[in-house]
Amino acid sequence: MDLKETCLESALVYQGDFMRVHKDRVLLPDGTVSSREYIAHPGAVAVLAILDNGNLVMERQFRYAPQREFIELPAGKIDHGEDILICAQRELLEETGYVASEWTHLTTVWPCIGYADERMEYFLAQGLTHQERKLDDGEFLEVLELSLPDALDWVMQGKISDSKTIVGLFWLEKKLKDWC
């Protein structure tokens, strides 16, 4: 069965600094026409940075849309044409001040498939050394260390509720069990 939907026409509804909102007319597999609204997003990276003591480098940051603070993995938007590893390295240094000597791409996750084309590229960063942070203008966050067991407990307690972080932590837990 062919499930593909074909775009008949696309209208740009909103153009922001890095996101666009589209409303498309589409031909459905059964031959009928419908509409699809979606956010075009450049994608992002999330970094599971592990210190020599085994703890993860995490962040506490206020997020405007939900109007609250979150405990998160270091992460950020992929710039147009930017290599995903370069983006992960840049974001880790900018937000936390850490650089890593070892990088492993772990997985790609699509967090909002019902209304966005955003993808999240997960990296494991090891062999960390600290340098000076280089936060973007208007970026404010606190860096903290957390063991993986404590981070997973915080997920279960609701202290960590950011989906990209939860996915990364659960993925890392499974991966570490496979490596041992």
DRENBA-112926 format. One record per atom (N, C-alpha, C): residue number from 1; residue in one letter; x, y, z; atom name. Coordinates in steps of 0.05 Angstrom, whole numbers, plus 5000, padded with zeros to 4 digits. Layout:
BEGIN
[atom NUM,a,[X,Y,Z],CA]
...
This chain:
BEGIN
[atom 1,m,[5017,4976,5000],N]
[atom 1,m,[5000,5000,5000],CA]
[atom 1,m,[5018,5025,5000],C]
[atom 2,d,[5012,5043,4982],N]
[atom 2,d,[5027,5068,4980],CA]
[atom 2,d,[5015,5088,4999],C]
[atom 3,l,[5030,5098,5019],N]
[atom 3,l,[5020,5117,5039],CA]
[atom 3,l,[5029,5145,5034],C]
[atom 4,k,[5045,5149,5013],N]
[atom 4,k,[5056,5176,5008],CA]
[atom 4,k,[5035,5197,5001],C]
[atom 5,e,[5038,5220,5013],N]
[atom 5,e,[5022,5243,5007],CA]
[atom 5,e,[5038,5262,4989],C]
[atom 6,t,[5026,5272,4968],N]
[atom 6,t,[5039,5289,4949],CA]
[atom 6,t,[5031,5318,4951],C]
[atom 7,c,[5050,5336,4953],N]
[atom 7,c,[5045,5364,4955],CA]
[atom 7,c,[5035,5375,4928],C]
[atom 8,l,[5011,5388,4929],N]
[atom 8,l,[5000,5400,4905],CA]
[atom 8,l,[5008,5430,4904],C]
[atom 9,e,[5008,5443,4927],N]
[atom 9,e,[5017,5471,4929],CA]
[atom 9,e,[5024,5476,4958],C]
[atom 10,s,[5043,5494,4961],N]
[atom 10,s,[5053,5501,4988],CA]
[atom 10,s,[5052,5531,4992],C]
[atom 11,a,[5043,5539,5015],N]
[atom 11,a,[5042,5568,5022],CA]
[atom 11,a,[5058,5572,5047],C]
[atom 12,l,[5076,5592,5047],N]
[atom 12,l,[5091,5600,5070],CA]
[atom 12,l,[5073,5618,5087],C]
[atom 13,v,[5066,5610,5111],N]
[atom 13,v,[5048,5625,5128],CA]
[atom 13,v,[5064,5644,5146],C]
[atom 14,y,[5087,5635,5155],N]
[atom 14,y,[5104,5651,5173],CA]
[atom 14,y,[5133,5645,5169],C]
[atom 15,q,[5150,5665,5168],N]
[atom 15,q,[5179,5662,5166],CA]
[atom 15,q,[5191,5676,5191],C]
[atom 16,g,[5204,5660,5208],N]
[atom 16,g,[5217,5671,5232],CA]
[atom 16,g,[5247,5672,5227],C]
[atom 17,d,[5262,5675,5249],N]
[atom 17,d,[5291,5676,5246],CA]
[atom 17,d,[5303,5649,5237],C]
[atom 18,f,[5291,5627,5246],N]
[atom 18,f,[5301,5601,5237],CA]
[atom 18,f,[5279,5580,5232],C]
[atom 19,m,[5255,5586,5238],N]
[atom 19,m,[5233,5568,5233],CA]
[atom 19,m,[5214,5581,5213],C]
[atom 20,r,[5201,5563,5197],N]
[atom 20,r,[5180,5572,5178],CA]
[atom 20,r,[5155,5555,5183],C]
[atom 21,v,[5132,5567,5179],N]
[atom 21,v,[5107,5552,5181],CA]
[atom 21,v,[5095,5551,5153],C]
[atom 22,h,[5088,5527,5145],N]
[atom 22,h,[5076,5522,5118],CA]
[atom 22,h,[5048,5511,5121],C]
[atom 23,k,[5032,5517,5101],N]
[atom 23,k,[5006,5504,5098],CA]
[atom 23,k,[5005,5494,5069],C]
[atom 24,d,[5004,5467,5067],N]
[atom 24,d,[5005,5455,5040],CA]
[atom 24,d,[4978,5441,5034],C]
[atom 25,r,[4971,5441,5009],N]
[atom 25,r,[4949,5424,4998],CA]
[atom 25,r,[4963,5399,4989],C]
[atom 26,v,[4951,5376,4997],N]
[atom 26,v,[4964,5350,4990],CA]
[atom 26,v,[4944,5331,4978],C]
[atom 27,l,[4954,5314,4961],N]
[atom 27,l,[4939,5293,4949],CA]
[atom 27,l,[4944,5268,4966],C]
[atom 28,l,[4923,5257,4977],N]
[atom 28,l,[4925,5234,4995],CA]
[atom 28,l,[4925,5208,4979],C]
[atom 29,p,[4934,5186,4991],N]
[atom 29,p,[4936,5160,4976],CA]
[atom 29,p,[4910,5151,4964],C]
[atom 30,d,[4887,5159,4975],N]
[atom 30,d,[4861,5150,4964],CA]
[atom 30,d,[4851,5169,4942],C]
[atom 31,g,[4867,5190,4935],N]
[atom 31,g,[4860,5208,4913],CA]
[atom 31,g,[4845,5233,4923],C]
[atom 32,t,[4839,5235,4949],N]
[atom 32,t,[4826,5260,4959],CA]
[atom 32,t,[4847,5280,4965],C]
[atom 33,v,[4838,5305,4968],N]
[atom 33,v,[4856,5328,4974],CA]
[atom 33,v,[4851,5337,5003],C]
[atom 34,s,[4873,5343,5017],N]
[atom 34,s,[4871,5353,5044],CA]
[atom 34,s,[4892,5374,5048],C]
[atom 35,s,[4894,5384,5073],N]
[atom 35,s,[4915,5404,5078],CA]
[atom 35,s,[4933,5394,5101],C]
[atom 36,r,[4957,5404,5101],N]
[atom 36,r,[4977,5397,5122],CA]
[atom 36,r,[4991,5423,5130],C]
[atom 37,e,[4991,5428,5156],N]
[atom 37,e,[5006,5451,5167],CA]
[atom 37,e,[5030,5440,5182],C]
[atom 38,y,[5053,5452,5178],N]
[atom 38,y,[5077,5442,5191],CA]
[atom 38,y,[5098,5463,5195],C]
[atom 39,i,[5116,5458,5214],N]
[atom 39,i,[5138,5476,5219],CA]
[atom 39,i,[5163,5464,5206],C]
[atom 40,a,[5176,5480,5190],N]
[atom 40,a,[5201,5473,5178],CA]
[atom 40,a,[5223,5482,5197],C]
[atom 41,h,[5239,5464,5207],N]
[atom 41,h,[5259,5469,5228],CA]
[atom 41,h,[5286,5459,5218],C]
[atom 42,p,[5308,5473,5223],N]
[atom 42,p,[5334,5464,5212],CA]
[atom 42,p,[5346,5439,5226],C]
[atom 43,g,[5334,5430,5248],N]
[atom 43,g,[5345,5408,5262],CA]
[atom 43,g,[5362,5417,5285],C]
[atom 44,a,[5368,5399,5303],N]
[atom 44,a,[5384,5406,5327],CA]
[atom 44,a,[5401,5382,5335],C]
[atom 45,v,[5420,5388,5353],N]
[atom 45,v,[5437,5367,5365],CA]
[atom 45,v,[5432,5367,5395],C]
[atom 46,a,[5437,5344,5407],N]
[atom 46,a,[5437,5341,5436],CA]
[atom 46,a,[5462,5325,5444],C]
[atom 47,v,[5475,5334,5465],N]
[atom 47,v,[5501,5322,5472],CA]
[atom 47,v,[5499,5309,5500],C]
[atom 48,l,[5506,5283,5501],N]
[atom 48,l,[5509,5269,5525],CA]
[atom 48,l,[5539,5269,5532],C]
[atom 49,a,[5547,5289,5547],N]
[atom 49,a,[5575,5294,5554],CA]
[atom 49,a,[5581,5281,5581],C]
[atom 50,i,[5600,5262,5580],N]
[atom 50,i,[5606,5247,5604],CA]
[atom 50,i,[5634,5255,5614],C]
[atom 51,l,[5634,5264,5639],N]
[atom 51,l,[5660,5272,5652],CA]
[atom 51,l,[5675,5247,5660],C]
[atom 52,d,[5701,5251,5666],N]
[atom 52,d,[5718,5228,5674],CA]
[atom 52,d,[5707,5214,5699],C]
[atom 53,n,[5693,5228,5716],N]
[atom 53,n,[5681,5216,5740],CA]
[atom 53,n,[5655,5201,5734],C]
[atom 54,g,[5647,5200,5709],N]
[atom 54,g,[5623,5186,5701],CA]
[atom 54,g,[5597,5203,5701],C]
[atom 55,n,[5599,5227,5712],N]
[atom 55,n,[5575,5244,5712],CA]
[atom 55,n,[5570,5257,5685],C]
[atom 56,l,[5545,5264,5681],N]
[atom 56,l,[5537,5278,5657],CA]
[atom 56,l,[5538,5309,5661],C]
[atom 57,v,[5545,5323,5641],N]
[atom 57,v,[5543,5352,5641],CA]
[atom 57,v,[5515,5359,5633],C]
[atom 58,m,[5501,5373,5650],N]
[atom 58,m,[5473,5381,5645],CA]
[atom 58,m,[5470,5411,5648],C]
[atom 59,e,[5447,5421,5641],N]
[atom 59,e,[5441,5450,5643],CA]
[atom 59,e,[5414,5455,5656],C]
[atom 60,r,[5412,5477,5670],N]
[atom 60,r,[5387,5487,5680],CA]
[atom 60,r,[5382,5513,5665],C]
[atom 61,q,[5358,5514,5651],N]
[atom 61,q,[5353,5537,5634],CA]
[atom 61,q,[5323,5544,5634],C]
[atom 62,f,[5317,5570,5633],N]
[atom 62,f,[5290,5579,5631],CA]
[atom 62,f,[5281,5577,5601],C]
[atom 63,r,[5258,5565,5597],N]
[atom 63,r,[5247,5564,5570],CA]
[atom 63,r,[5222,5581,5568],C]
[atom 64,y,[5222,5599,5549],N]
[atom 64,y,[5201,5620,5548],CA]
[atom 64,y,[5173,5608,5543],C]
[atom 65,a,[5170,5591,5523],N]
[atom 65,a,[5143,5582,5515],CA]
[atom 65,a,[5128,5569,5538],C]
[atom 66,p,[5140,5550,5553],N]
[atom 66,p,[5126,5538,5575],CA]
[atom 66,p,[5128,5554,5601],C]
[atom 67,q,[5144,5576,5601],N]
[atom 67,q,[5148,5594,5623],CA]
[atom 67,q,[5158,5579,5649],C]
[atom 68,r,[5179,5564,5645],N]
[atom 68,r,[5191,5550,5668],CA]
[atom 68,r,[5219,5541,5662],C]
[atom 69,e,[5233,5534,5683],N]
[atom 69,e,[5261,5524,5681],CA]
[atom 69,e,[5260,5494,5675],C]
[atom 70,f,[5280,5484,5661],N]
[atom 70,f,[5283,5456,5655],CA]
[atom 70,f,[5312,5447,5660],C]
[atom 71,i,[5315,5423,5668],N]
[atom 71,i,[5342,5410,5668],CA]
[atom 71,i,[5344,5395,5642],C]
[atom 72,e,[5366,5401,5627],N]
[atom 72,e,[5368,5391,5600],CA]
[atom 72,e,[5396,5382,5593],C]
[atom 73,l,[5399,5367,5572],N]
[atom 73,l,[5424,5362,5559],CA]
[atom 73,l,[5433,5387,5544],C]
[atom 74,p,[5459,5391,5542],N]
[atom 74,p,[5468,5412,5523],CA]
[atom 74,p,[5458,5406,5495],C]
[atom 75,a,[5447,5427,5482],N]
[atom 75,a,[5435,5423,5456],CA]
[atom 75,a,[5433,5449,5441],C]
[atom 76,g,[5428,5447,5416],N]
[atom 76,g,[5424,5472,5400],CA]
[atom 76,g,[5418,5466,5371],C]
[atom 77,k,[5409,5488,5358],N]
[atom 77,k,[5400,5487,5331],CA]
[atom 77,k,[5424,5484,5311],C]
[atom 78,i,[5420,5468,5291],N]
[atom 78,i,[5439,5465,5269],CA]
[atom 78,i,[5437,5489,5251],C]
[atom 79,d,[5459,5503,5247],N]
[atom 79,d,[5459,5526,5228],CA]
[atom 79,d,[5458,5515,5199],C]
[atom 80,h,[5447,5532,5181],N]
[atom 80,h,[5444,5524,5153],CA]
[atom 80,h,[5471,5514,5142],C]
[atom 81,g,[5471,5490,5131],N]
[atom 81,g,[5495,5479,5119],CA]
[atom 81,g,[5516,5469,5138],C]
[atom 82,e,[5510,5470,5164],N]
[atom 82,e,[5530,5462,5185],CA]
[atom 82,e,[5531,5432,5188],C]
[atom 83,d,[5555,5421,5190],N]
[atom 83,d,[5559,5393,5196],CA]
[atom 83,d,[5549,5388,5224],C]
[atom 84,i,[5535,5365,5228],N]
[atom 84,i,[5523,5360,5254],CA]
[atom 84,i,[5543,5356,5276],C]
[atom 85,l,[5566,5344,5270],N]
[atom 85,l,[5587,5341,5291],CA]
[atom 85,l,[5598,5368,5298],C]
[atom 86,i,[5603,5385,5279],N]
[atom 86,i,[5613,5413,5285],CA]
[atom 86,i,[5593,5427,5302],C]
[atom 87,c,[5568,5424,5296],N]
[atom 87,c,[5547,5437,5312],CA]
[atom 87,c,[5547,5427,5341],C]
[atom 88,a,[5550,5400,5344],N]
[atom 88,a,[5551,5389,5371],CA]
[atom 88,a,[5575,5399,5387],C]
[atom 89,q,[5598,5401,5374],N]
[atom 89,q,[5622,5411,5387],CA]
[atom 89,q,[5619,5440,5394],C]
[atom 90,r,[5607,5456,5376],N]
[atom 90,r,[5602,5484,5381],CA]
[atom 90,r,[5583,5488,5404],C]
[atom 91,e,[5561,5474,5405],N]
[atom 91,e,[5541,5478,5426],CA]
[atom 91,e,[5552,5470,5453],C]
[atom 92,l,[5567,5447,5454],N]
[atom 92,l,[5579,5439,5480],CA]
[atom 92,l,[5598,5460,5491],C]
[atom 93,l,[5615,5471,5474],N]
[atom 93,l,[5634,5492,5483],CA]
[atom 93,l,[5619,5517,5490],C]
[atom 94,e,[5601,5526,5473],N]
[atom 94,e,[5586,5551,5478],CA]
[atom 94,e,[5571,5550,5505],C]
[atom 95,e,[5557,5529,5509],N]
[atom 95,e,[5539,5527,5532],CA]
[atom 95,e,[5552,5519,5558],C]
[atom 96,t,[5572,5501,5556],N]
[atom 96,t,[5583,5489,5581],CA]
[atom 96,t,[5613,5496,5585],C]
[atom 97,g,[5627,5504,5564],N]
[atom 97,g,[5656,5508,5566],CA]
[atom 97,g,[5672,5483,5562],C]
[atom 98,y,[5659,5461,5556],N]
[atom 98,y,[5674,5436,5553],CA]
[atom 98,y,[5680,5430,5523],C]
[atom 99,v,[5703,5418,5519],N]
[atom 99,v,[5710,5406,5493],CA]
[atom 99,v,[5715,5376,5498],C]
[atom 100,a,[5711,5360,5478],N]
[atom 100,a,[5714,5331,5481],CA]
[atom 100,a,[5734,5321,5460],C]
[atom 101,s,[5749,5301,5468],N]
[atom 101,s,[5769,5289,5450],CA]
[atom 101,s,[5756,5265,5435],C]
[atom 102,e,[5734,5255,5445],N]
[atom 102,e,[5721,5231,5432],CA]
[atom 102,e,[5692,5238,5428],C]
[atom 103,w,[5683,5234,5403],N]
[atom 103,w,[5655,5239,5395],CA]
[atom 103,w,[5643,5215,5382],C]
[atom 104,t,[5619,5207,5389],N]
[atom 104,t,[5605,5185,5377],CA]
[atom 104,t,[5577,5194,5370],C]
[atom 105,h,[5569,5191,5345],N]
[atom 105,h,[5541,5196,5338],CA]
[atom 105,h,[5525,5172,5348],C]
[atom 106,l,[5504,5178,5363],N]
[atom 106,l,[5488,5156,5375],CA]
[atom 106,l,[5463,5149,5359],C]
[atom 107,t,[5448,5169,5352],N]
[atom 107,t,[5423,5164,5338],CA]
[atom 107,t,[5410,5190,5328],C]
[atom 108,t,[5390,5187,5312],N]
[atom 108,t,[5374,5209,5302],CA]
[atom 108,t,[5345,5204,5311],C]
[atom 109,v,[5332,5224,5323],N]
[atom 109,v,[5305,5222,5332],CA]
[atom 109,v,[5289,5245,5320],C]
[atom 110,w,[5264,5239,5313],N]
[atom 110,w,[5245,5259,5302],CA]
[atom 110,w,[5225,5265,5323],C]
[atom 111,p,[5228,5287,5338],N]
[atom 111,p,[5211,5292,5362],CA]
[atom 111,p,[5183,5300,5357],C]
[atom 112,c,[5176,5312,5334],N]
[atom 112,c,[5149,5324,5331],CA]
[atom 112,c,[5138,5317,5303],C]
[atom 113,i,[5137,5292,5296],N]
[atom 113,i,[5130,5284,5269],CA]
[atom 113,i,[5102,5292,5259],C]
[atom 114,g,[5084,5298,5278],N]
[atom 114,g,[5057,5306,5270],CA]
[atom 114,g,[5055,5334,5260],C]
[atom 115,y,[5075,5351,5267],N]
[atom 115,y,[5073,5379,5258],CA]
[atom 115,y,[5099,5393,5252],C]
[atom 116,a,[5121,5378,5252],N]
[atom 116,a,[5147,5391,5246],CA]
[atom 116,a,[5166,5371,5233],C]
[atom 117,d,[5185,5381,5217],N]
[atom 117,d,[5205,5364,5205],CA]
[atom 117,d,[5231,5364,5220],C]
[atom 118,e,[5231,5374,5245],N]
[atom 118,e,[5255,5376,5261],CA]
[atom 118,e,[5266,5348,5267],C]
[atom 119,r,[5293,5345,5265],N]
[atom 119,r,[5306,5321,5274],CA]
[atom 119,r,[5326,5328,5296],C]
[atom 120,m,[5331,5309,5314],N]
[atom 120,m,[5349,5314,5336],CA]
[atom 120,m,[5372,5293,5333],C]
[atom 121,e,[5396,5303,5330],N]
[atom 121,e,[5420,5286,5327],CA]
[atom 121,e,[5433,5284,5354],C]
[atom 122,y,[5436,5259,5365],N]
[atom 122,y,[5448,5255,5391],CA]
[atom 122,y,[5477,5246,5388],C]
[atom 123,f,[5493,5258,5405],N]
[atom 123,f,[5522,5252,5406],CA]
[atom 123,f,[5530,5245,5434],C]
[atom 124,l,[5549,5227,5436],N]
[atom 124,l,[5563,5221,5462],CA]
[atom 124,l,[5590,5235,5460],C]
[atom 125,a,[5596,5251,5481],N]
[atom 125,a,[5622,5265,5482],CA]
[atom 125,a,[5637,5256,5506],C]
[atom 126,q,[5662,5247,5502],N]
[atom 126,q,[5679,5237,5524],CA]
[atom 126,q,[5707,5250,5522],C]
[atom 127,g,[5723,5246,5543],N]
[atom 127,g,[5749,5258,5543],CA]
[atom 127,g,[5747,5289,5545],C]
[atom 128,l,[5731,5298,5565],N]
[atom 128,l,[5724,5326,5567],CA]
[atom 128,l,[5747,5342,5581],C]
[atom 129,t,[5751,5365,5571],N]
[atom 129,t,[5768,5385,5585],CA]
[atom 129,t,[5753,5411,5585],C]
[atom 130,h,[5757,5427,5605],N]
[atom 130,h,[5742,5452,5608],CA]
[atom 130,h,[5757,5476,5598],C]
[atom 131,q,[5743,5493,5583],N]
[atom 131,q,[5753,5518,5574],CA]
[atom 131,q,[5733,5540,5582],C]
[atom 132,e,[5735,5563,5570],N]
[atom 132,e,[5716,5584,5576],CA]
[atom 132,e,[5690,5581,5560],C]
[atom 133,r,[5667,5584,5574],N]
[atom 133,r,[5642,5583,5559],CA]
[atom 133,r,[5639,5607,5540],C]
[atom 134,k,[5624,5603,5519],N]
[atom 134,k,[5619,5624,5499],CA]
[atom 134,k,[5590,5626,5493],C]
[atom 135,l,[5574,5633,5513],N]
[atom 135,l,[5545,5634,5510],CA]
[atom 135,l,[5537,5653,5487],C]
[atom 136,d,[5516,5646,5473],N]
[atom 136,d,[5504,5665,5453],CA]
[atom 136,d,[5493,5689,5468],C]
[atom 137,d,[5490,5712,5454],N]
[atom 137,d,[5477,5735,5465],CA]
[atom 137,d,[5449,5727,5473],C]
[atom 138,g,[5440,5735,5497],N]
[atom 138,g,[5414,5729,5506],CA]
[atom 138,g,[5410,5701,5517],C]
[atom 139,e,[5431,5686,5520],N]
[atom 139,e,[5430,5659,5530],CA]
[atom 139,e,[5439,5658,5559],C]
[atom 140,f,[5423,5647,5576],N]
[atom 140,f,[5429,5646,5605],CA]
[atom 140,f,[5423,5618,5614],C]
[atom 141,l,[5443,5605,5626],N]
[atom 141,l,[5439,5578,5636],CA]
[atom 141,l,[5460,5571,5657],C]
[atom 142,e,[5453,5552,5674],N]
[atom 142,e,[5471,5542,5695],CA]
[atom 142,e,[5480,5514,5687],C]
[atom 143,v,[5505,5509,5689],N]
[atom 143,v,[5516,5482,5683],CA]
[atom 143,v,[5518,5467,5709],C]
[atom 144,l,[5510,5441,5708],N]
[atom 144,l,[5512,5424,5731],CA]
[atom 144,l,[5520,5396,5723],C]
[atom 145,e,[5529,5380,5743],N]
[atom 145,e,[5537,5352,5739],CA]
[atom 145,e,[5515,5335,5752],C]
[atom 146,l,[5510,5312,5739],N]
[atom 146,l,[5490,5294,5749],CA]
[atom 146,l,[5497,5266,5740],C]
[atom 147,s,[5497,5247,5759],N]
[atom 147,s,[5502,5219,5751],CA]
[atom 147,s,[5479,5209,5734],C]
[atom 148,l,[5483,5189,5717],N]
[atom 148,l,[5462,5178,5701],CA]
[atom 148,l,[5440,5166,5719],C]
[atom 149,p,[5447,5151,5740],N]
[atom 149,p,[5425,5141,5758],CA]
[atom 149,p,[5408,5164,5770],C]
[atom 150,d,[5422,5185,5779],N]
[atom 150,d,[5407,5208,5790],CA]
[atom 150,d,[5390,5221,5769],C]
[atom 151,a,[5400,5224,5745],N]
[atom 151,a,[5385,5237,5723],CA]
[atom 151,a,[5360,5220,5717],C]
[atom 152,l,[5363,5193,5716],N]
[atom 152,l,[5340,5176,5711],CA]
[atom 152,l,[5320,5177,5734],C]
[atom 153,d,[5330,5179,5759],N]
[atom 153,d,[5311,5183,5781],CA]
[atom 153,d,[5296,5210,5778],C]
[atom 154,w,[5310,5231,5770],N]
[atom 154,w,[5297,5257,5766],CA]
[atom 154,w,[5276,5255,5744],C]
[atom 155,v,[5281,5239,5724],N]
[atom 155,v,[5260,5235,5703],CA]
[atom 155,v,[5235,5223,5716],C]
[atom 156,m,[5239,5202,5732],N]
[atom 156,m,[5217,5188,5745],CA]
[atom 156,m,[5202,5206,5765],C]
[atom 157,q,[5217,5225,5777],N]
[atom 157,q,[5205,5244,5796],CA]
[atom 157,q,[5192,5268,5783],C]
[atom 158,g,[5197,5271,5757],N]
[atom 158,g,[5186,5295,5742],CA]
[atom 158,g,[5204,5319,5744],C]
[atom 159,k,[5228,5317,5756],N]
[atom 159,k,[5247,5339,5757],CA]
[atom 159,k,[5259,5344,5730],C]
[atom 160,i,[5263,5323,5714],N]
[atom 160,i,[5271,5325,5686],CA]
[atom 160,i,[5247,5317,5669],C]
[atom 161,s,[5237,5336,5654],N]
[atom 161,s,[5213,5331,5638],CA]
[atom 161,s,[5216,5339,5609],C]
[atom 162,d,[5239,5348,5601],N]
[atom 162,d,[5245,5355,5573],CA]
[atom 162,d,[5248,5330,5556],C]
[atom 163,s,[5233,5328,5535],N]
[atom 163,s,[5232,5303,5520],CA]
[atom 163,s,[5259,5296,5507],C]
[atom 164,k,[5274,5316,5496],N]
[atom 164,k,[5299,5309,5484],CA]
[atom 164,k,[5319,5298,5504],C]
[atom 165,t,[5317,5308,5529],N]
[atom 165,t,[5335,5298,5550],CA]
[atom 165,t,[5327,5271,5559],C]
[atom 166,i,[5301,5266,5562],N]
[atom 166,i,[5291,5240,5570],CA]
[atom 166,i,[5299,5218,5550],C]
[atom 167,v,[5295,5224,5524],N]
[atom 167,v,[5302,5205,5503],CA]
[atom 167,v,[5332,5200,5505],C]
[atom 168,g,[5349,5221,5507],N]
[atom 168,g,[5377,5217,5508],CA]
[atom 168,g,[5386,5201,5532],C]
[atom 169,l,[5375,5206,5555],N]
[atom 169,l,[5383,5191,5579],CA]
[atom 169,l,[5375,5162,5578],C]
[atom 170,f,[5350,5156,5568],N]
[atom 170,f,[5342,5129,5565],CA]
[atom 170,f,[5358,5114,5544],C]
[atom 171,w,[5365,5128,5523],N]
[atom 171,w,[5381,5116,5502],CA]
[atom 171,w,[5409,5110,5512],C]
[atom 172,l,[5421,5129,5527],N]
[atom 172,l,[5447,5125,5538],CA]
[atom 172,l,[5447,5102,5558],C]
[atom 173,e,[5427,5100,5575],N]
[atom 173,e,[5425,5078,5594],CA]
[atom 173,e,[5426,5051,5580],C]
[atom 174,k,[5410,5049,5559],N]
[atom 174,k,[5409,5024,5543],CA]
[atom 174,k,[5436,5019,5530],C]
[atom 175,k,[5448,5039,5518],N]
[atom 175,k,[5474,5036,5504],CA]
[atom 175,k,[5496,5028,5523],C]
[atom 176,l,[5497,5040,5547],N]
[atom 176,l,[5517,5033,5567],CA]
[atom 176,l,[5514,5004,5576],C]
[atom 177,k,[5490,4994,5579],N]
[atom 177,k,[5486,4966,5586],CA]
[atom 177,k,[5496,4948,5563],C]
[atom 178,d,[5492,4955,5539],N]
[atom 178,d,[5501,4940,5516],CA]
[atom 178,d,[5532,4939,5514],C]
[atom 179,w,[5544,4962,5523],N]
[atom 179,w,[5574,4963,5521],CA]
[atom 179,w,[5587,4947,5544],C]
[atom 180,c,[5573,4943,5566],N]
[atom 180,c,[5585,4930,5589],CA]
[atom 180,c,[5584,4900,5586],C]
